[in-house]
Amino acid sequence: MQRTQRAARAHTARTPAGLVRAYDLALTAPAGPPDPGAAPAAAPAPRPEISDSWLRLRRLGLDPDTGRNARRIGTADLERRRHDSQLGQVLPLLRATLLGHPEDAPVLLAVADPEGHLLWIDGARPLRRSADGIGFDKGARWTEDEVGTNGIGMAMRTERPTSVHSAEHYLRSHHAWTCVAAPVRDPRTGRMLAVLDLSGPAQQVQPHLLRLTATAARLAEAELRAVQLESLHRLRTLAAPLLARVSGPAMVVDGAGWTAAAVGVPPVPRLRLPAEGWGSAAVQWLPAFGQCAVEPLGGGWLVRPLTAAPAVAEQNDGARIHLDLRRPGRPELHVRGAAGSWSHTLSPRHAEVLLLLAVRRTGLSAAQLADGLFGDPARTVTVRAELSRLRRYLGALLDHRPYRLAGSAEVSVSGPADPLDLLVTSAAPAVRELRAALLAGTARLPGAPAAP
């Protein structure tokens, strides 16, 4: 909520005239990282996430006057993506919450999938006709690389509620618009499921719409969570007779690892499943239970531990920790140790933390991490809470005082080909500094080959 309030204040603090001056200066400056010794600009600098976006798009060669023809999907693909999004079942609630009477609303409501395709657009006909003029219609792909800096693309990159006001848009044809957007996460996996967007004329959109959109996204997640709980109840009903006949410990989980029922094992809300899925192997290694027999069961899985879970210290012996950041929006952690191997899809915040710890093997204090993540060394409580969550599955591989990855472990990081795409969702100061250093060739990721 604090982030949305700060963004709302920034939304009103920037006048269109000031934005246009900042925009013109930024798009005529050299296309590279800012020079720390350069003289101050004659206009206020845009927000970091906006300037990062502009810099990426300039390096990609996107023309701010013409852009690219946004790719569109066909009707059959559109219907399939609508079904897969799961948002169709909560769309009436979103319309009522965000639009009221659509023909009287001063904004358009759009829902995009995680790849930026516009699945639904609703609102007054005159506004929809105006939006058609900039290619904002069903089936169009509104990523930043296609149509420049925009609310949907920014929410996809930053994975948090965001606004793009007037001349913050990279394409000049979009300067008459303001858009606010918020991601909707799948309550089963935590991954982004869709993006909600409200767009309207720049002079009419009010800053409170950002908070309203973020609240509506949380409401959609709550509705989807209710659907998930109902599905777990059905799986539990199906599993009960089977578990009554199984000898030894066993549990039944849904496809995302959430526990429906268990006997003879400690109750855990969710199993950490392999990032690549179960595959075809009948026996799998899980961090919490060691070797387990797994078999499909009515939309879920029957999991039977075969051995006692290995001691955390055993997993620490000769461990290899690999942080895979090559795929935007899907950071993964891979750990291989004496007791076995496992993978885990990371949250954006945990990916930031592990990247900083991988780069600084000597460790960082809570204050240093807070400064690197938030630009505020006082936010140590938040940092300690995140490290506590990380320790649940890293165990002794994560040391403290200072926080660091175990010195006996081999650590490597795979990054994207373009340094500016490293954790593109992150606005953390330390991550932005690392991107600039990688771009300048003054730093390299752990395990990466040295420059020739």
Long-range contacts (C-beta under 8 A, 24 or more apart in sequence): 1-211, 1-214, 3-160, 3-161, 4-161, 4-210, 4-211, 4-214, 5-211, 7-161, 7-162, 7-163, 7-210, 8-163, 8-207, 8-208, 8-210, 8-211, 9-207, 10-47, 10-163, 11-163, 11-165, 11-178, 11-207, 11-210, 12-207, 14-44, 14-165, 14-166, 14-168, 16-166, 16-167, 16-175, 16-202, 18-43, 18-44, 19-46, 19-165, 19-166, 19-167, 19-168, 20-167, 20-175, 22-46, 22-167, 23-167, 23-168, 26-51, 26-54, 27-54, 27-58, 27-64, 31-55, 31-58, 31-59, 32-439, 33-436, 33-439, 33-440, 46-168, 47-168, 48-427, 48-432, 49-154, 49-157, 49-158, 49-162, 49-427, 50-149, 50-164, 50-168, 52-420, 52-427, 52-432, 53-144, 53-149, 53-153, 53-154, 53-157, 53-170, 54-149, 54-170, 55-420, 56-144, 56-420, 56-421, 56-424, 57-144, 57-145, 57-148, 57-149, 57-170, 59-418, 59-420, 60-145, 62-145, 62-148, 62-170, 64-148, 64-170, 64-171, 64-172, 65-171, 65-172, 65-173, 67-146, 67-147, 67-148, 67-170, 67-171, 67-173, 68-145, 68-146, 68-147, 69-135, 70-135, 70-140, 70-141, 70-142, 70-146, 70-147, 71-140, 71-141, 71-146, 72-139, 72-140, 72-141, 73-117, 73-139, 73-141, 74-139, 75-139, 77-139, 78-117, 78-119, 78-138, 78-139, 81-113, 81-117, 81-119, 82-119, 82-120, 84-113, 85-111, 85-113, 85-119, 85-193, 85-194, 86-186, 86-193, 86-224, 86-227, 87-111, 87-119, 87-120, 87-184, 87-193, 87-194, 87-220, 89-223, 89-227, 90-219, 90-220, 90-223, 90-224, 91-120, 93-219, 93-220, 93-223, 94-196, 94-216, 94-219, 94-220, 95-122, 97-212, 97-216, 97-219, 98-196, 98-198, 98-212, 98-213, 98-216, 99-123, 106-200, 106-201, 106-204, 106-205, 107-198, 107-199, 107-200, 107-205, 107-209, 108-136, 108-197, 108-198, 108-199, 108-200, 109-196, 109-197, 109-198, 110-136, 110-152, 110-196, 110-197, 110-198, 110-199, 111-194, 111-195, 111-196, 111-197, 112-142, 112-152, 112-156, 112-194, 112-195, 112-197, 113-194, 113-195, 114-156, 114-191, 114-192, 114-193, 114-194, 114-195, 114-329, 115-141, 115-143, 116-141, 116-142, 116-143, 116-146, 116-152, 116-153, 116-156, 116-195, 117-141, 117-142, 118-142, 118-152, 119-194, 127-200, 131-199, 134-171, 134-173, 134-174, 134-177, 136-199, 144-170, 147-171, 147-174, 148-174, 150-174, 150-179, 151-179, 151-180, 151-181, 151-197, 151-199, 152-179, 152-181, 152-195, 152-197, 154-181, 155-181, 155-182, 155-183, 155-195, 155-197, 156-183, 156-192, 156-195, 156-329, 157-328, 157-424, 157-425, 158-425, 158-426, 158-427, 159-183, 159-192, 159-329, 159-348, 159-425, 161-210, 161-213, 161-214, 161-217, 162-210, 163-207, 163-210, 165-202, 165-205, 166-202, 175-202, 176-201, 176-202, 177-201, 177-202, 178-202, 178-205, 180-205, 180-209, 180-210, 180-213, 181-213, 182-210, 182-213, 182-214, 182-216, 182-217, 183-217, 184-217, 184-220, 184-221, 184-224, 185-221, 186-224, 186-256, 187-221, 187-224, 187-225, 187-228, 188-228, 188-254, 188-255, 188-256, 188-258, 189-256, 189-345, 190-347, 191-330, 191-345, 192-329, 193-224, 194-220, 196-220, 228-254, 228-258, 231-299, 232-258, 232-260, 233-260, 235-260, 235-261, 235-297, 235-298, 235-299, 235-300, 236-260, 236-261, 238-297, 238-298, 239-297, 239-298, 239-300, 239-302, 242-297, 242-302, 246-302, 246-304, 248-304, 248-305, 249-304, 249-305, 250-302, 250-303, 250-304, 250-305, 251-302, 251-303, 252-297, 252-300, 252-301, 252-302, 252-303, 253-300, 253-301, 253-303, 254-299, 254-300, 254-301, 255-299, 255-300, 255-301, 260-300, 265-289, 265-305, 271-303, 272-342, 272-344, 272-393, 274-342, 274-343, 275-332, 275-334, 275-343, 275-344, 275-345, 276-343, 285-339, 285-340, 285-341, 285-342, 286-342, 287-315, 287-342, 287-393, 290-339, 290-340, 291-340, 310-339, 310-340, 311-339, 312-395, 312-396, 313-396, 314-338, 314-339, 315-339, 315-340, 315-395, 315-396, 315-397, 316-395, 316-396, 316-397, 316-406, 316-408, 316-409, 317-408, 318-408, 319-397, 319-406, 319-408, 319-409, 319-410, 320-409, 320-410, 320-411, 320-412, 321-358, 321-397, 321-405, 321-409, 321-410, 321-411, 321-412, 322-411, 322-412, 322-413, 322-414, 322-447, 323-351, 323-354, 323-355, 323-358, 323-411, 323-412, 323-413, 323-414, 324-414, 325-351, 325-355, 325-413, 325-414, 325-415, 325-416, 325-422, 325-423, 326-414, 326-415, 326-416, 328-416, 328-421, 328-424, 328-425, 329-424, 329-425, 331-423, 335-394, 335-397, 344-393, 348-423, 348-425, 348-426, 349-373, 349-386, 350-386, 350-389, 350-390, 351-423, 351-426, 352-423, 352-426, 352-428, 352-430, 352-431, 353-383, 353-386, 353-387, 353-390, 354-390, 354-405, 355-413, 355-423, 355-431, 355-434, 356-430, 356-431, 357-403, 357-404, 357-405, 358-405, 358-411, 358-412, 358-413, 358-445, 358-446, 359-413, 359-434, 359-443, 359-445, 359-446, 360-404, 361-404, 361-405, 361-407, 361-411, 361-446, 362-402, 362-404, 363-399, 363-402, 363-403, 363-404, 364-402, 364-403, 364-404, 365-402, 365-403, 366-403, 368-402, 369-403, 371-429, 371-430, 372-428, 372-429, 372-430, 372-431, 373-428, 373-429, 373-430, 374-428, 374-429, 375-429, 411-446, 411-447, 412-445, 412-446, 412-447, 412-448, 413-445, 413-446, 413-447, 413-448, 414-445, 414-447, 415-445, 415-448
